[in-house]
Amino acid sequence: MSFAQPSFLWFLLAFITGTIILRGRARIAFYTFGSYLFYSASYPPYVILLLVSTTIDYLVGRGLERVTHRPGRTALLLASLCTNLGLLGTFKYAGFVVTNLNHLFGGLGLSFSLPVPHLILPVGISFYTFQTLSYTIDVYRGKCPVERSLLSFACYVAFFPQLVAGPIVRATEFLPQLDGHRPLREAETVRGVELVLLGLFKKTVVADNCARFVEMIFDGNGSHGGAAIWLGSLFFAVQIYGDFSGYSDVARGLAKILGLDLPVNFRWPYLASSIGDFWRRWHITLSFWLRDYLYIPLGGSKGSAARQASSLLITWFLSGLWHGAAWTFVAWGLFHGAFIGLQRLWRAAGEAIAPRTLSIPRPVAVPATFVIVLVGWVLFRANGVSQAATFIARMAGLGSTGFLDGIGDFPLVSVASLAAAATLHLATCRFEYDVDQRSLLIGMPRAVRIVLIAAVLLVIVTFAGQQRDFIYFAF
């Protein structure tokens, strides 16, 4: 089920009705049941996978509470890792691995091939897998108390606003809120509604209207020149930001209405001054997850230069692979990792040689970083490594097509809409727009607030593009 579908409104009304009627543990049970019902709308049998992950990690957590000797605790943690990563690997990467093995066999001149499994990808499996793993790892490290209530733990894993596309929530952030939480408080509800409206606007009006221009370039006949591909990449940058941050806004808004807080997942990423800064602003909960549970355990920034480089390489390889079972995603992850590595070398050189000389002014660093991100989005969105290489070459003015070929396929109004999106991104950053600190609705009279909400809903309905699934549902 998608937030942008009309059927979701009926689900939400029923969910809020139950929230009003029920209290205490009954309400948490209702949240959990409703979340499973929400998840089952995509493909009911895969609810079993969610139940398996939840049950295993709950039992592992209870086991870690009782077992004190290191070998036993390590065995329990490995049980969690193997179960969760085994399910993720089977359903998300089995086809990718077998396909590449068959290509390898063919390249070696072998005549046999393995049957390629065609499994339906469980929606949100990458998100809830990382979420449950963070719990067992934190319990193992002694950084998170064990949750003794299976009901509360199941609610944490399955909570429907963020279940299928994040944010990736830590148990220490979510579980303490379940005790005595108060839903539907006026101030928090107003802030939640504001976030929901903002997210729906980003998704339906911004992202879905950009989608047709993105598809024209990346799913078209391949005749466009470099300038058109640059524009297509710009449209994709706006689309994926509006789509993904829009989902996160709706998720956070719904949680606020229900009396719970979810972490911020985006902070004006296209105004980043470096690729490292970009990842402190884009999909923040994933960035911190990779840092805390992968990069630092691998050695992080400690040890020899070779160890640091290998830690960085492995982290960004797996970051790319997490996003999808395709070499384009791997290339995208390594592309970002390479620039983070270069950034560190540049900073080290600046500290050792000439700090002022090598310091890049922000008015230069921000546009340069955005250009790098745009090239990366070509790798992310391309239908294959070959298409990505061809498009990047054309963007550099190389190849057989003219640089301006196909530029006329973009109407002037579409380019103006990109300028408007850029202006809004900059304006909200300058204003430091945050519903918790600078809510636009909270200080208004109720009558004015209702009229404004109705007006925004009218704009969303009137100017919504052709409906598409949220992009990160595929991850």
Secondary structure as GFF3:
##gff-version 3
##sequence-region A 1 475
A	DSSP	alpha_helix	6	21	.	.	.	ID=ss1
A	DSSP	alpha_helix	24	40	.	.	.	ID=ss2
A	DSSP	three_ten_helix	44	46	.	.	.	ID=ss3
A	DSSP	alpha_helix	47	66	.	.	.	ID=ss4
A	DSSP	alpha_helix	70	88	.	.	.	ID=ss5
A	DSSP	pi_helix	89	93	.	.	.	ID=ss6
A	DSSP	alpha_helix	94	107	.	.	.	ID=ss7
A	DSSP	alpha_helix	125	141	.	.	.	ID=ss8
A	DSSP	alpha_helix	150	158	.	.	.	ID=ss9
A	DSSP	alpha_helix	160	163	.	.	.	ID=ss10
A	DSSP	alpha_helix	171	174	.	.	.	ID=ss11
A	DSSP	three_ten_helix	175	178	.	.	.	ID=ss12
A	DSSP	alpha_helix	186	200	.	.	.	ID=ss13
A	DSSP	pi_helix	201	207	.	.	.	ID=ss14
A	DSSP	alpha_helix	208	218	.	.	.	ID=ss15
A	DSSP	alpha_helix	226	257	.	.	.	ID=ss16
A	DSSP	three_ten_helix	269	271	.	.	.	ID=ss17
A	DSSP	alpha_helix	275	279	.	.	.	ID=ss18
A	DSSP	alpha_helix	284	290	.	.	.	ID=ss19
A	DSSP	pi_helix	291	295	.	.	.	ID=ss20
A	DSSP	alpha_helix	296	298	.	.	.	ID=ss21
A	DSSP	alpha_helix	305	323	.	.	.	ID=ss22
A	DSSP	alpha_helix	327	352	.	.	.	ID=ss23
A	DSSP	alpha_helix	355	358	.	.	.	ID=ss24
A	DSSP	alpha_helix	362	381	.	.	.	ID=ss25
A	DSSP	alpha_helix	385	395	.	.	.	ID=ss26
A	DSSP	three_ten_helix	407	409	.	.	.	ID=ss27
A	DSSP	alpha_helix	412	431	.	.	.	ID=ss28
A	DSSP	alpha_helix	435	438	.	.	.	ID=ss29
A	DSSP	alpha_helix	446	463	.	.	.	ID=ss30
A	DSSP	three_ten_helix	471	474	.	.	.	ID=ss31
###
